[in-house]
Amino acid sequence: MRKELDRQIDQMIQAGIVAESDNSPFASLVVMVKKSNGEYRFCVDYRRLNMQTTTLYHELPGVQDAVDLMSQD
């Protein structure tokens, strides 16, 4: 599994998806999940990071408010 993990990480680095970091406050655990075809899926466990973030809720505008806003000159 370690070989597959290293291969997938190298592939993501080459594609510019991830970058190496010695120290990051956003580091999260990696979990390799075996798929039904025997291959491994690279997953990241963001639960610890999610506990440190604040969720911002914004109410969606009503349809009429959006139409009124778009029709203003």
GROMACS elastic network, one bead per residue, 0.5 to 0.9 nm:
[ bonds ]
;  ai    aj funct       b0    kb
    1     4     6  0.51658   500
    1     5     6  0.61818   500
    1     6     6  0.87041   500
    1    32     6  0.77148   500
    1    40     6  0.79229   500
    2     6     6  0.61541   500
    2     7     6  0.85187   500
    3     6     6  0.51932   500
    3     7     6  0.61083   500
    3     8     6  0.86700   500
    4     8     6  0.61315   500
    4     9     6  0.85311   500
    4    32     6  0.89668   500
    4    40     6  0.74592   500
    5     8     6  0.52772   500
    5     9     6  0.61614   500
    5    10     6  0.85981   500
    5    30     6  0.89388   500
    5    32     6  0.74276   500
    5    40     6  0.84104   500
    5    42     6  0.73280   500
    6     9     6  0.51187   500
    6    10     6  0.60613   500
    6    11     6  0.85113   500
    7    10     6  0.51803   500
    7    11     6  0.61519   500
    7    12     6  0.87316   500
    8    12     6  0.62330   500
    8    13     6  0.86585   500
    8    42     6  0.74613   500
    9    12     6  0.51090   500
    9    13     6  0.61747   500
    9    14     6  0.86414   500
    9    18     6  0.80067   500
    9    42     6  0.87834   500
   10    13     6  0.50899   500
   10    14     6  0.61794   500
   10    15     6  0.86023   500
   11    14     6  0.52297   500
   11    15     6  0.62369   500
   11    16     6  0.87265   500
   11    17     6  0.87427   500
   12    15     6  0.50482   500
   12    16     6  0.61798   500
   12    17     6  0.51343   500
   12    18     6  0.57883   500
   12    19     6  0.83260   500
   13    16     6  0.51216   500
   13    17     6  0.59733   500
   13    18     6  0.51767   500
   13    19     6  0.58449   500
   13    20     6  0.77017   500
   14    17     6  0.77153   500
   14    18     6  0.84278   500
   15    18     6  0.79228   500
   16    19     6  0.69639   500
   21    24     6  0.64907   500
   21    27     6  0.88946   500
   23    26     6  0.88089   500
   23    27     6  0.78528   500
   24    27     6  0.54982   500
   25    28     6  0.88056   500
   25    49     6  0.87209   500
   26    46     6  0.89895   500
   26    49     6  0.67079   500
   27    46     6  0.88281   500
   27    49     6  0.81663   500
   28    44     6  0.65252   500
   28    45     6  0.60699   500
   28    46     6  0.59463   500
   28    47     6  0.84145   500
   28    48     6  0.74667   500
   28    49     6  0.71799   500
   29    43     6  0.86317   500
   29    44     6  0.58471   500
   29    45     6  0.53058   500
   29    46     6  0.73741   500
   29    48     6  0.89570   500
   30    42     6  0.71018   500
   30    43     6  0.58090   500
   30    45     6  0.61061   500
   31    41     6  0.82770   500
   31    42     6  0.63568   500
   31    43     6  0.50677   500
   31    44     6  0.58470   500
   31    45     6  0.67786   500
   32    40     6  0.59150   500
   32    41     6  0.55981   500
   32    42     6  0.50428   500
   32    43     6  0.59496   500
   32    44     6  0.84569   500
   33    39     6  0.84251   500
   33    40     6  0.54466   500
   33    41     6  0.50888   500
   33    42     6  0.66959   500
   33    43     6  0.70199   500
   34    37     6  0.80668   500
   34    38     6  0.60113   500
   34    39     6  0.58384   500
   34    41     6  0.62118   500
   35    38     6  0.53905   500
   35    39     6  0.54400   500
   35    40     6  0.57694   500
   35    41     6  0.65899   500
   36    39     6  0.74676   500
   37    40     6  0.87606   500
   45    48     6  0.76857   500
   45    49     6  0.85752   500
   46    49     6  0.52165   500
   46    50     6  0.59707   500
   46    51     6  0.86704   500
   47    50     6  0.50270   500
   47    51     6  0.62909   500
   47    52     6  0.89622   500
   48    51     6  0.52616   500
   48    52     6  0.68421   500
   49    52     6  0.53029   500
   49    53     6  0.66208   500
   50    53     6  0.52688   500
   50    54     6  0.80187   500
   50    55     6  0.88826   500
   51    54     6  0.80263   500
   61    64     6  0.82279   500
   61    65     6  0.61978   500
   61    66     6  0.64319   500
   62    65     6  0.52349   500
   62    66     6  0.63700   500
   62    67     6  0.87526   500
   63    66     6  0.51668   500
   63    67     6  0.62067   500
   63    68     6  0.85963   500
   64    67     6  0.50460   500
   64    68     6  0.60304   500
   64    69     6  0.84945   500
   65    68     6  0.50819   500
   65    69     6  0.60835   500
   65    70     6  0.86392   500
   66    69     6  0.50972   500
   66    70     6  0.62069   500
   66    71     6  0.86291   500
   67    70     6  0.51935   500
   67    71     6  0.61334   500
   67    72     6  0.88315   500
   68    71     6  0.52045   500
   68    72     6  0.64774   500
   69    72     6  0.55911   500
   69    73     6  0.89548   500
   70    73     6  0.81021   500
